[in-house]
Amino acid sequence: MNLVRAEVSRLLSRRFTHIMVLGLLAVFGVTAATTLANSTRPDAGVWAAAQKTAEERRESLVRFKLNCQEKFLVDKEAAEAAFPGGCDAAGNPADVESSRYLEDAFVFEQEIGGLTVFLAIYLSFFAFVIAASFIGAEMSSGGITNLLLWRPQRSAILGAKLTALTGCVAVFSALFTALYIGTFYLIAYTSGWTGQPGVAFWADLAALGGRAVALSTAAAASAFALATLARHTAAALGIAVGYFLIWEAGARIVFEIGGMLPYDPYFLSSYLSAFVSGDLTYWHGLDGTGDLVITRLSGGMVVAGLTAVLITAAFANFRRRDLA
Amino acid sequence: MTAVIEISGLCKTFHSLWREEKTALDGFDMYVEKGQVHGFLGPNGSGKTTTLRTLLGLLRPDEGVMRILDTPSADFGSVAHRVGAIVESPAFFTPFTGRKTLQLLATAGGLPRGRVDEVLTTVGLRDRADEPVKVYSLGMRQRLAVASALLKRPELLILDEPANGLDPSGIHAMRTLMSELAEQGVTVLLSSHLLSEIEQVCDSVTIIDRGRRVAHGPVSVVLAGHDTGEHLVRVADPEQAAQVLRTAGATVRSADGVLFVGGVSGPAAISETLGRAGLWVTELTPLTPDLESVFLDLTGTRPAADAPPQIAVPTRRRPPADNLINLDVRSEERA
């Protein structure tokens, strides 16, 4: 416990941690300020316009459906080719809400999901960098050697650092997510439209926020493991940048050019996306048997599995290797 | 006497995919008795720091037996709270203050915060404790390192180059500290290049070269083992004096008008022999070896007149045991 307390103190005292948190707040500030600047509280005129647009949209959907059903009665084969998604593919007129067409108004209910996905991405990025620096600086400078002279228990030392790091990241991410969502609700409440969020909406949003916290914690743990294995902050960052440039960007292009489809399952980003945003449909089966999907569960299992493998490798390596 | 550190046949070779393997320790032995200040000497790259790192569990030995505070080094964790150590120049997180640095260690070790102030005062950093380490000079960082080693009131203190970067008053303070700790019963293993300091403060010494022990034992015994019994003699006519002394059975070599006379019973014999021949000495000094000369001779690092000395490449070698100089009185007594 003493070790964990000392490591929490070390993490929170680091200037780099302060700078990164300020950076995170700056990104948040810019996002919130931009939203606030571009949102106005809808007046009666704006509502009337939105209702009119929504009504037009509903009528359009009804016409589309009728037209589609007629085509199917006349020539089913030609209709299937023209409407591969069926007559309900364009949407249900009953689902069209006026608030979707409000001009210049930030609608919390509709936009907070996308904003929280964005939060998950940048929370994870900052957690990754802070974590890599936290252990990498000690590995390269020999600071961890000092500590081992005090407590020559390698697993306990590394475990205390990891516990302190992931604990702090998880708590901070949870608080920051609450602040983030609360701020945007306040913006919508004062200068936009909150919508009519029900219990199901809040449950979904809470789950999304929870996944954002989980992803940032996993990013921190993975960065910690990479920096431990590579013994340097820059090495961990280099591995991450190299992976995304060479594999996610480069190999994707090669797969595309070579016509090697489907390639989505070979990229970590597919699983990250599925875990945070929901099931990812990546391939319509050629034999017509249906779509292939990376589910949220399988995305989460890949994230958890990869993190566990990296952490296990880091501990196994750190327990045995010579320390300069 | 009880052994606090016992190392026997320690071997360590560093392997690398990209570089040739390097043997740092090649059957090294060391014995440090309780309550001693023990000097650990060796040229750069001779294996001093590797020995200390291996002893403290930072490196894994290939072969050998190590015991520390009567405990196998594999169980070092069980006695670590009794050992204070600094190895090379410790890296501190420079944005932290000296006090914060020690407080973190004290927290990790479950020590009271008051102990931090005590050791800061001991090493002379009390008034600079709240400045970030990055503004500290090399000597101040070294003091902080020593403070971190003292924090847990160790029974055994292992210091690797503690005087590195210290000014003369700092070196003096460090020497005094070592003596005080020894008086309190703390065993100190001191690795240093400052041979005069070692000679002044240490009870015994181990000299390492290319991963092997080349001399060990009490300082006085090590020095006595290299005492040739020669005397430096200055006279008005050195050539005639040399002839007279040789006739009297002494061995004489001369350099730059100075005679080095051996094979005599003492300075009085030289004075008497030359006086009887009407030659009056202007200087007569017994040549007592100092640790520096012993070190340079044993490690082969005495600079040649025409070329700067080069750091030796460590190579694995196992010379016969009788090539080693055994100056350990205790070992001889046992034998």
Interface residues (C-beta under 8 A of the other chain):
Chain A: N2 L3 R5 A6 S9 R10 S13 R14 R15 A137 E138 S141 G142 G143 T145 N146 L147 L148 L149 W150 R151 P152 Q153 R320 D322 L323 A324
Chain B: F14 R53 L56 G57 L58 L59 R60 F76 G77 A80 A85 I86 V87 E88 P90 A91 F92 F93 P95 F96 K100 L104 L105 T107 A108 G109 G110 S148 K152
